Structure formats: C-alpha cells, structure tokens
C-alpha cells in the first residue's frame, strides 16, 4: 500500500525539490502554466467524462464547505492562544489550518488509491476548494484593512477553473466535442498530475529550514490532526460510503496548501510562518496519510 500509493507521489515531489535546490529554478513560470492551462484542462476533462453519480456531487460539496468552515471556526480560538496580539500570524494560522493541498497532493493520491472513481471525487473537491480559496481565503488574508470585501465576489471570476467547470457542464449537457478538441484536452489533462507534484517540490525547495519558526510545528501538527479527525466525522455525518467516503477522508487529511503560503506572501502576513507550516506538514503527512490509508483498508 505504502509503496503503491504514497511512494510514487513523494518520489516525484522529491525530484522537484532536488531540482529546485540544485538548479535554483524559479517555479513561477511553471505555476502560471499550471494555473492557466493545465489545471483548467484537467478539471474540464475530468468533469466532462466523470462517472460520479449525481447524488454524490452534493455530498462532496457539502463536505468541503462544512470541513472548511469548521476548521476556520476552530482556528479562531487557537490562533488567539498561539499568537496573542499578532494579527499577521493569526491570519496565517487560519490559512494554514483551513486549506489543504487537495490538488497537488490529494489528486494523485486518490488516483493511485481508488483509480478514476476516486479521482472524480477529488476533482469536485478541488473545484469547491478553489471557490472557497478565492473568497474565504482572500478574506482571511486581506483582513485588517488590507483588502476590500467588495472585491471578493469579483476575485472568483478571475480564476480560470470556474470557466472550466461551466464549460464541462455545458458540454456534458448539450454538446459532443469534436475529436480534435477532446484529444487536446485529454493530452493536457494527462500531463497535469506529474507537473503538479514537481511544482510542489519546487515550491518546497524555496523554503529555508533554518528559518522555520517554532510555532510552525504547532500549526503543522494541528492541521494534520484536527483536519483528519474532522474528516472522519463529517464523512459519516454526510452519509458517504465506499470510494466517496475514503476519497473525502483522504482529501480532508492532506497537509497545508501551497496556496496558503502564496496568500500569506501576497498580503505580507508572516510568509515565513506559512512556509514553515507548509514544509513541516508535508513532511509529516507521509506518516499520517499512511495511517489514514491503513485505517481505510486501502491496499
């Protein structure tokens, strides 16, 4: 199980990390390519061809919204306890605890653990995550007068994934894509997963371990522990079963999102703290995700 599901994922992440450390590669061009072309193609193609039963869409979306809102509410007293009088660190604490790496890490793990059915669940999870990241995530990062609440709805319209979702739903309902278009989107989607993992490694390579704040250890542990426990409870609450249940628990248990660090960097909210939590939670997740797979009986 460990060698079949987690080792391939972390080998590719490690290759990206080693390349980033050795050649000092800037991940920004690859990140932009992924954001504007590869990820939308993956979402479009996955939703266009997904075999996920209609009733499961509501379960997945409801799970994600409930999970993220619950983690946000839990983060409020915890961040005040850990960082009294430091609004920047408090914002980072919420970002780190709420948002998981369901794209770069979650999707390939689901693909290896459950195949295409699990991957389809992960895509719906990722799309819902993106909507919350563009609204709740920006709101958390821009609080204390550094952003405008009025701009939050408009921020969602700048995310290309939204248009990939709408396009896929329209095609499923009304049209049949020409073969030359479907083959192009299929080729792009097939290349997205390894690029996402390499990009995660490149991002991690930029973090200097000696600059990791001690508080990042607490944030990493809280993210992995609380998010995982909450995932098990919510999966039962929403009545998820089989592959859907396992996929939701795995996606809810992934480490801190790269986007949490990027938002902290963008809004200058203690990015070094976010970077430390990202690196530590990703490293520790090798053990926690293995335990989760073991409890789920995957293998």
ZAVO-449682 format. One record per atom (N, C-alpha, C): residue in three letters; y, x, z. Coordinates in pm, whole numbers, plus 50000, padded with zeros to 5 digits. Each point is the difference from the previous one (the first is absolute). Example, Ala and Ser with C-alpha at 12.3 -4.5 7.8 and 13.67 -1.06 7.14 Angstrom:
ALA494315131950780/ALA501194991150000/ALA501205009050000/SER501054996549928/SER501195008250006/SER501094992350073/
//
This chain:
UNK498795008350000/UNK501214991750000/UNK501275008750000/UNK500055009750094/UNK501175008650011/UNK500205007949871/UNK498895005849950/UNK500125008249879/UNK500284991649876/UNK499534987749998/UNK500154991649881/UNK501354993049993/UNK500614996950116/UNK501234992250002/UNK501225008650032/UNK499965007250112/UNK501195007150047/UNK500165013949941/UNK498905007449984/UNK500125013849952/UNK500655000949862/UNK499604991949900/UNK500695000949870/UNK501494997350010/UNK500384990350085/UNK501424996650016/UNK500785011750057/UNK499525005650110/UNK500745010650067/UNK499885013449927/UNK498985001749917/UNK499935012049916/UNK501165000249900/UNK500264988549939/UNK501104999449902/UNK501355001450071/UNK500144993650117/UNK501235001850078/UNK500185014850035/UNK498915006550041/UNK500065014150034/UNK500365008749881/UNK499514996449882/UNK500365007549879/UNK501494998949973/UNK500564988050015/UNK501444998349983/UNK500785007850103/UNK499534999950125/UNK500675007550106/UNK499995015049970/UNK498825005449961/UNK499885014249971/UNK500895004049883/UNK500034991649897/UNK500855002949884/UNK501474999850039/UNK500384990450085/UNK501384999250044/UNK500405012050083/UNK499125004750088/UNK500305011650084/UNK500045012949918/UNK499115001049901/UNK499895012449923/UNK501115001249897/UNK500284989249928/UNK500965000749890/UNK501364993950033/UNK500144994350121/UNK501264993750042/UNK500454989449899/UNK499074991749958/UNK500314989849901/UNK500854988950061/UNK500964995349924/UNK500824988750042/UNK499274987149964/UNK499664991650098/UNK499264987749969/UNK500864988949940/UNK501335001949995/UNK500874989149957/UNK499714995249858/UNK499875008949899/UNK499704995049864/UNK498694992149995/UNK498985004950068/UNK498724992850002/UNK500134986750074/UNK500804999950106/UNK500224987650075/UNK500704989649914/UNK500975004449921/UNK500714990749912/UNK499094994749890/UNK499195008849944/UNK499034995849898/UNK499044989650057/UNK499545002550121/UNK499084990650065/UNK500684986850029/UNK501225000750051/UNK500734988050040/UNK500324991049881/UNK500455006049890/UNK500494992149887/UNK498934996649897/UNK498935007949989/UNK499024997649894/UNK498584997950054/UNK499485009850073/UNK498584999550038/UNK499694988750098/UNK500774998950107/UNK499724989550098/UNK500174985949942/UNK501084997349925/UNK500104986849937/UNK498834997149905/UNK499565010349926/UNK498864998049909/UNK498734996850079/UNK499815006950113/UNK498834997450083/UNK500024985850055/UNK501144995750050/UNK500124986550056/UNK499824989549891/UNK500645002149886/UNK499904990549889/UNK498554998549955/UNK499345011249975/UNK498634999649948/UNK499034994450104/UNK500215003750127/UNK499094995350105/UNK500144985050022/UNK501234995150004/UNK500214985650020/UNK499574992149877/UNK500205005949881/UNK499644993149876/UNK498504997849992/UNK499235009550050/UNK498544999449986/UNK499294996950132/UNK500754997850108/UNK499404998150132/UNK499104987750004/UNK498895001450071/UNK499064988950017/UNK500074994250142/UNK501075003050072/UNK500164995250137/UNK500174984850000/UNK499174992850076/UNK500134985350006/UNK501404995950045/UNK500484988849946/UNK501374995650025/UNK500294998350149/UNK499044994950076/UNK500254997550142/UNK500205012950080/UNK499505011249947/UNK500135012650071/UNK501405006049988/UNK500754996149897/UNK501375005049987/UNK500824996250122/UNK499884987550045/UNK500764995550116/UNK499595007450126/UNK498695002950013/UNK499515007450116/UNK500605013950004/UNK500005006849885/UNK500525013849994/UNK501495000350029/UNK500774991449934/UNK501454999850020/UNK500334996450145/UNK499334989950054/UNK500244996050138/UNK499675011150098/UNK498915007049975/UNK499605011250086/UNK501085010950000/UNK500475003849882/UNK500985010849990/UNK501294996250072/UNK500514988149975/UNK501254995650064/UNK499844999650152/UNK498904994350047/UNK499764999250145/UNK499855013950061/UNK499275008849933/UNK499785013650050/UNK501315007650012/UNK500824999449896/UNK501255007750000/UNK501004994450101/UNK500104986850009/UNK500934994150097/UNK499555002850143/UNK498704999350024/UNK499485003050134/UNK500255014650037/UNK499785009149906/UNK500255014250027/UNK501495002550024/UNK500854992949928/UNK501445001650022/UNK500394995350140/UNK499494988550041/UNK500314994950134/UNK499465009350108/UNK498825005549980/UNK499445009650095/UNK500835012850006/UNK500595003849886/UNK500775012549995/UNK501294999250080/UNK500544988050020/UNK501314998750066/UNK499995005250143/UNK499094995450088/UNK500005005850135/UNK499515014450003/UNK499065003549911/UNK499475013649998/UNK501075010149961/UNK500834996749903/UNK501025009549955/UNK501095001750105/UNK500304989450074/UNK500995001350108/UNK499455008650113/UNK498704999150022/UNK499365008150104/UNK499945014749961/UNK499685002749874/UNK499845013849953/UNK501335006849969/UNK500974992249950/UNK501275006049953/UNK501204992350054/UNK500214999850131/UNK501154992750055/UNK501325006149953/UNK500894991549950/UNK501325004749958/UNK500035007849871/UNK498944999749921/UNK499955007349872/UNK499664990149889/UNK501004993349941/UNK499734989749898/UNK499305005549876/UNK500305012549964/UNK499345005949883/UNK498515001450021/UNK499605005350115/UNK498585001650031/UNK499334986450018/UNK500734990350053/UNK499444986650017/UNK499694993649865/UNK500905001949903/UNK499754994849866/UNK498775006549938/UNK499885013250017/UNK498845007149947/UNK498714995050065/UNK500054997550130/UNK498814995150071/UNK499514986949939/UNK500914990949972/UNK499604987349939/UNK499435002249860/UNK500655008349920/UNK499515002749864/UNK498605006050003/UNK499805009750087/UNK498715006950009/UNK498894990750048/UNK500324991350095/UNK498984991250056/UNK499684988249909/UNK500984995149927/UNK499804987849921/UNK499295002749868/UNK500445010149926/UNK499565001649861/UNK498895010549987/UNK498894995749939/UNK498875008949978/UNK499905004649856/UNK499245010549980/UNK499855006049866/UNK498924992749921/UNK500274987249972/UNK498994991449936/UNK499865002749851/UNK500935007249940/UNK499915003149858/UNK499325013449975/UNK500685010950036/UNK499485013449974/UNK498625002150060/UNK499784995250121/UNK498755002550070/UNK499084987850003/UNK500574988350026/UNK499184988150016/UNK499234995949876/UNK500675000249884/UNK499334995449877/UNK498785008449963/UNK500105013449998/UNK498805007649965/UNK498874998550102/UNK500344998650128/UNK498954997950101/UNK499284986849975/UNK500754989549969/UNK499384987049970/UNK499145000849874/UNK500475007549901/UNK499245001349876/UNK498645006550025/UNK499995010550082/UNK498745006950029/UNK499134992150097/UNK500634992550091/UNK499244992850102/UNK499424986949947/UNK500804992549922/UNK499584986649959/UNK500034997749849/UNK500395010049922/UNK500064998249856/UNK501164991249958/UNK499904993949883/UNK501094992149945/UNK500394988150087/UNK499074992750063/UNK500414988750086/UNK500925004350114/UNK499705011350064/UNK500875005050105/UNK501335004949946/UNK499955006249883/UNK501225004949936/UNK500944988549968/UNK499464988749954/UNK500824988349970/UNK500734995050125/UNK499305000050113/UNK500654996250126/UNK501135009850032/UNK499745012949978/UNK501015010250028/UNK501244998549916/UNK499864995949876/UNK501174998249913/UNK500884988850051/UNK499414988750040/UNK500794989050056/UNK500665004450130/UNK499295007750081/UNK500555005650123/UNK501215008849968/UNK499865008649898/UNK501065009349963/UNK501244992749950/UNK499814989749919/UNK501134992449948/UNK500784993450114/UNK499284994050096/UNK500664993850114/UNK500725010450084/UNK499375011550017/UNK500615011250072/UNK501315004149935/UNK500025000549868/UNK501205004249928/UNK501164990450025/UNK499724987149998/UNK501044990150027/UNK500575001750140/UNK499135002550098/UNK500465001950138/UNK500735013350016/UNK499565010249929/UNK500675013050007/UNK501424999149946/UNK500164992549890/UNK501324998749937/UNK500944991250080/UNK499494992350095/UNK500844991150080/UNK500015004550146/UNK498894998150070/UNK499925003950140/UNK500195015050018/UNK499385008049913/UNK500125014550010/UNK501435004849984/UNK500674995149898/UNK501405003749978/UNK500874995050114/UNK499704988150053/UNK500774994650111/UNK499885008950124/UNK498795004650029/UNK499795008850116/UNK500755013149982/UNK499875005949881/UNK500625013049976/UNK501514999349993/UNK500564988949954/UNK501444999049978/UNK500744993150114/UNK499334996950108/UNK500654993450113/UNK501065009250061/UNK500864994550086/UNK501125007050062/UNK501115002649899/UNK500194990749907/UNK501155000849911/UNK499855009349883/UNK498825005849980/UNK499825009449890/UNK499584993249871/UNK499854987150002/UNK499644992649880/UNK500484985850012/UNK499874992349899/UNK500464986250000/UNK498834990449990/UNK499944990350091/UNK498944990049995/UNK500064991949871/UNK501224998549946/UNK500144992049879/UNK499305006549880/UNK499795013150007/UNK499385007149888/UNK498474999850006/UNK499444995250109/UNK498555000750016/UNK499234992249894/UNK500374987249972/UNK499244992949895/UNK500095006949864/UNK501185005649971/UNK500165006749870/UNK499155012649991/UNK499715006350115/UNK499215012249997/UNK498604997549946/UNK499474988250025/UNK498664996749952/UNK499964999549848/UNK501124996049938/UNK500054998749854/UNK500015013649931/UNK500265010850075/UNK500025013449940/UNK498635006550001/UNK499024993550058/UNK498655005650009/UNK499184995649878/UNK499535009349916/UNK499304996149877/UNK498684992750026/UNK499435001750119/UNK498734993450030/UNK500134984949995/UNK501164994950037/UNK500214985549996/UNK499794994749858/UNK500535007149902/UNK499884995649861/UNK498575001649948/UNK499295010050053/UNK498595001649964/UNK499184988250051/UNK500324995250119/UNK499304988450057/UNK500274987649917/UNK501284997549972/UNK500374988149922/UNK499375000649861/UNK500055011749936/UNK499425001449868/UNK498504997550000/UNK499315005550100/UNK498544998150008/UNK499644985350020/UNK500744993250086/UNK499714985850025/UNK500264991549876/UNK501065003249926/UNK500304992649878/UNK498925002249894/UNK499575012549987/UNK498965003149901/UNK498694993050036/UNK499655000150128/UNK498764993350043/UNK500044985049969/UNK501184994350010/UNK500124985449987/UNK500204995449856/UNK500775007949923/UNK500454994649871/UNK499585008049877/UNK499765013050013/UNK499825008149880/UNK498765008750008/UNK499615004949882/UNK498965010249988/UNK500675012449942/UNK499955011050073/UNK500685012149954/UNK499335005649874/UNK500795005149905/UNK499425007349887/UNK499225012050051/UNK498975003949928/UNK499135011050044/UNK500785013050019/UNK500985002649912/UNK500735012650010/UNK500865000650125/UNK500454988550050/UNK500784999850125/UNK499065001350120/UNK498934992450000/UNK499075000350114/UNK499355013850016/UNK499725006749888/UNK499425013350009/UNK500995010050057/UNK501274998449965/UNK501035009050054/UNK500154998350151/UNK500104987550046/UNK500144997650144/UNK498745004150075/UNK498854998449937/UNK498745004250064/UNK499955015050018/UNK500415007549897/UNK500015014650009/UNK500965004750109/UNK501194994050004/UNK500985003950102/UNK499484996950140/UNK499404988450017/UNK499514996250133/UNK498885009150047/UNK499165004749906/UNK498895008750038/UNK500495013650051/UNK501185004249956/UNK500525012950045/UNK500834999350126/UNK500254988150050/UNK500944998650112/UNK499435004850132/UNK498754996950031/UNK499435003350130/UNK500025015150028/UNK499495008649912/UNK500085014350030/UNK501435005150010/UNK500904994549921/UNK501405004250009/UNK500604996150135/UNK499684988050050/UNK500484995750131/UNK499525009550110/UNK498755004349992/UNK499465009050102/UNK500625013949990/UNK500175005149878/UNK500675012949983/UNK501444999450050/UNK500674988949972/UNK501394998350045/UNK500084999950152/UNK499054993550066/UNK499975000250146/UNK499865014350051/UNK499115007849938/UNK499855013950039/UNK501265008149980/UNK500684997949887/UNK501265007049974/UNK501064996550104/UNK500074987250038/UNK500984995950101/UNK499675006450136/UNK498745000350036/UNK499605006150127/UNK500285015050002/UNK499915006449883/UNK500235014449993/UNK501445003850032/UNK500914990649987/UNK501425002850027/UNK500314999950149/UNK499094994850081/UNK500244998850144/UNK499635013050069/UNK500905005350080/UNK499765012350074/UNK499404996650137/UNK498755003850026/UNK499364996550128/UNK500785004650122/UNK500685011549991/UNK500725005150117/UNK501214991550037/UNK500424991249908/UNK501164991550027/UNK499604986050049/UNK498724997950020/UNK499544986950045/UNK500404997750145/UNK500694989150025/UNK500424996650136/UNK498814995150081/UNK500045002850131/UNK498914995850087/UNK499794985050000/UNK501104992549986/UNK499904985449999/UNK499234994849880/UNK499905008249894/UNK499264995749881/UNK498524998050031/UNK499495007350099/UNK498604998350039/UNK499784985950055/UNK500944995450083/UNK499904986450054/UNK500064989649889/UNK500935001949907/UNK500154990449891/UNK498754999449913/UNK499445011749969/UNK498785000449917/UNK498854993050071/UNK499845002750129/UNK498904993850076/UNK500194985050011/UNK501244995750025/UNK500284985750012/UNK499774992949867/UNK500425006249891/UNK499804994049868/UNK498514997749973/UNK499215010250020/UNK498574998849968/UNK499284990650097/UNK500355000850128/UNK499314991750099/UNK500384985349993/UNK501304997250007/UNK500464986150001/UNK499714992949868/UNK500285006749888/UNK499804993749869/UNK498544996549977/UNK499115008950043/UNK498574997449982/UNK499524988450086/UNK500374999950128/UNK499604989150088/UNK500534986549951/UNK501275000149957/UNK500614987849949/UNK499284995049875/UNK499565009249915/UNK499324996349876/UNK498694992650028/UNK499245004850095/UNK498754993350035/UNK500264985850049/UNK501014998550086/UNK500314986750053/UNK500514990449895/UNK500915004749914/UNK500574991249898/UNK498974996249894/UNK499115009149966/UNK498974996849901/UNK499154988350048/UNK499694999850128/UNK499254988750056/UNK500854987450006/UNK501275001650038/UNK500904988650011/UNK500184992949867/UNK500085007649891/UNK500194994149867/UNK498694995949934/UNK498905002050069/UNK498714995649947/UNK499485008249884/UNK500435012549989/UNK499535008649892/UNK498545004050023/UNK499245000749893/UNK498595003750009/UNK499655010149891/UNK498875006750018/UNK499465008749897/UNK500945011149957/UNK500095002049870/UNK500825010649943/UNK501484998150034/UNK500474987649999/UNK501404997450032/UNK500315004550142/UNK499134996750093/UNK500205004050140/UNK500035015250014/UNK499015006749943/UNK499955014550009/UNK501195006749935/UNK500424994849886/UNK501145005749928/UNK501294998550079/UNK500204988350061/UNK501204997850080/UNK500035009150123/UNK498875001550065/UNK499945008750118/UNK500295014549962/UNK499435004649890/UNK500245013749956/UNK501465002249961/UNK500564990749922/UNK501395001449958/UNK500954999350120/UNK499674991650097/UNK500844999050119/UNK499895011950092/UNK498985008449981/UNK499755011350090/UNK500435013449942/UNK500595000149882/UNK500395012749937/UNK501175006350075/UNK500235013149983/UNK501105006750070/UNK501364996049946/UNK501025006250056/UNK501394997149965/UNK500275002049851/UNK500854991549946/UNK500335000549857/UNK500975011349968/UNK499825005949883/UNK500975009849949/UNK501384993549989/UNK500024987149964/UNK501284993149983/UNK500784998850130/UNK499335000250115/UNK500715000050128/UNK500835012750013/UNK499405011249962/UNK500735012750002/UNK501155000049899/UNK499744994549880/UNK501034999849897/UNK501194991250041/UNK499744988850066/UNK501104991550048/UNK500785007150110/UNK499305006850090/UNK500695007550105/UNK500875010949940/UNK499505006449894/UNK500775010449933/UNK501214994149928/UNK499804988849933/UNK501074993649924/UNK501144995650091/UNK499684994450116/UNK501024994750090/UNK500325009550116/UNK499485012449994/UNK500295010450098/UNK499714995350143/UNK498784995450018/UNK499574995050130/UNK498875008850054/UNK500325011950045/UNK499025009450057/UNK498805002249907/UNK500235004949877/UNK498895001849906/UNK498955009950049/UNK500395009950083/UNK499015009650050/UNK498984993250091/UNK500444989850072/UNK499094992450086/UNK499034991849914/UNK500524993749896/UNK499154992249909/UNK499005009049928/UNK500455012049960/UNK499115009449931/UNK498865004450090/UNK500315002750126/UNK498965004050095/UNK498974989150021/UNK500474987750015/UNK499084988750019/UNK499134997949876/UNK500585001949882/UNK499254998649875/UNK498885010349992/UNK500335012650026/UNK499015010749990/UNK498884998350104/UNK500394997350125/UNK499014998950107/UNK499104987849983/UNK500604988649965/UNK499194987949985/UNK499035001249883/UNK500445006749892/UNK499105002049886/UNK498835009050038/UNK500295010850073/UNK498945009250043/UNK499024993150095/UNK500544992650097/UNK499144993350098/UNK499214988549939/UNK500514994549891/UNK499334988349939/UNK498645003449941/UNK499735012949977/UNK498665003749952/UNK498964995150100/UNK500305001850129/UNK499084995550103/UNK500034985050023/UNK501204994250005/UNK500104985650029/UNK499464991549886/UNK500255004149876/UNK499484992449887/UNK498485001249990/UNK499495011850034/UNK498535001650003/UNK499394990550103/UNK500624999150118/UNK499514990950103/UNK500084985549953/UNK501094996649931/UNK500164986349948/UNK498914996849898/UNK499745009249910/UNK498934998049901/UNK498654998550068/UNK499805007850106/UNK498744999250074/UNK499834986350064/UNK501084994950062/UNK499954987050066/UNK499834988649899/UNK500535002049879/UNK499874989949896/UNK498635000449931/UNK499265010650026/UNK498675001149939/UNK500045003949855/UNK501055007049958/UNK500115004449860/UNK499195012749982/UNK499215000449898/UNK499245012149975/UNK498574997149959/
//
